[in-house]
Amino acid sequence: MGVLGRELVKRAVFRIAPLLMVSTVAYCLGLPSRAAETTAAAAVTQKNEPFMAAMKRADAELNSARFNEAKQQYQEAYEIGKKSGVNRPDLAVVLSNIAMIEKLNFHYEEAQNNLFDALPMAGDDDALAALIHTRLSSVMRARGNVEGALEHAKSSLELRRKLDPKGSPVAESLNNVAVLSLDVKDYKAAIDYCDQGLALLRARGKEGSAEEAAVMSTKAAALTQEGQLDAAIALLTQSVASQEKAFGADSPKLAITLNNLAMAIFKTGRYKESEPYLKRALKLNESSKPQDIAGAADASANLAVIYAHLGDKTSAEANFKKSLEYCKAINYRNLADIKEQYDLFLAGVIAPGPSTAVTSTPVTSAPATGPAPPVPTSVPTSAPTPAAEKPAQ
């Protein structure tokens, strides 16, 4: 494994998975970093001072959220590396990092092309190949190619199981496959993948961890789809508590789970009770660095629907308009769905609110501090009957 590939895989983090209506996706992504250790395989790379200097500058720019500058430095490092015989896995890492910057800028086609170029460069470095498959899965999902995303997520899972069947990366990949199974409406499969991931994490002593919270959140989405709302709400409540303990109450990493908890409560007809969770999710989306515009668009639209059900038409319209502004700012692919909900609202038809179809991210792939991509949702055309949606007591 190249020196950069080793560090990238080591720093890959478990991201929160997307749930319910149109929350952001969350996949794992490691921030690029210069590795400190010296290995025989990485000797050529580490002795290449111009390449390593360019990588160090790029890493510093990326960690300071100066993404355009980071991209330029990575491109410079890539050209230096190509000319000076740097290990191909290290070049793959550079391309993969450029791809993630492209994704942060919503340039999904460019991101995908870079990742396709990077994948063969990983060679027999299965850990790096698994990470690139995960990133490809995230980008494809953002582009609406859910089947392709699922294929790459499963490839990542297969490679990680080959490397260490009981390792944490396997749990991460199980969660990602579960999220995509929700996208294709295979809810039972999603629950099964989540249960496998939870069993693995608990066997590793990860009860109460952020990793466990992410998988519980995904499972809650599947349970919601299956109509098991009480069980979903219990899991999401537990997940929020775990994430608050791991990241702090003001961490943007809580936004997706808070959004989904609000939507699960909303589906039981307890509209007012769902409002504060969603307002908190929106605040966290807007305060994240870089700002999670897709997540803010989703939360605003969800909040608008809640206000419509509460009879607060002024707040509903204001939040629909805010959501549409966010959508247009990034050419968000949920724009048409949210616009349709707004039109129904203006026509006097109270939309029943966010679909429980999984939309989001993985995973997120964006750096651990960045946003993750979304997926579309269906727009119901009639108001729900809250009492009928409650699970049997």
Buried (B, 14 or more C-beta within 10 A) or exposed (E): BBBBBBBBBEBBBBBBBBBBBBBBBBBBBBBBBBBEEEEEBBEBBBEBEEBBBBBBBBBBBBBEBBBEBBBBBBBBBBEBBEEBEBBBBBBBBBBBBBBBBBBBBBBBEBBBBBBBBBBEBBBEBBBBBBBBBBBBBBBBBBBEBBEBBBBBBBBBBBBBBEEEEEBBBBBBBBBBBBBBBBBBEBBEBBBBBBBBBBEBBBEBEBEBBBBBBBBBBBBBBBBBBBBBBBBBBBBBBBBBEBBBEBBEEEBBBBBBBBBBBBBBBBBBBBBEEBBEBBBBBBBBBBBBEBBBBBBBBBBBBBBBBBBBBBEBBEBBBBBBEBBBEBBEBBEBBBBEBBBBBBEBBEEEBBBBBBBBBBBBBBBBBBBBBBBBBBBBBEBBEEEBEBEEBBBEE
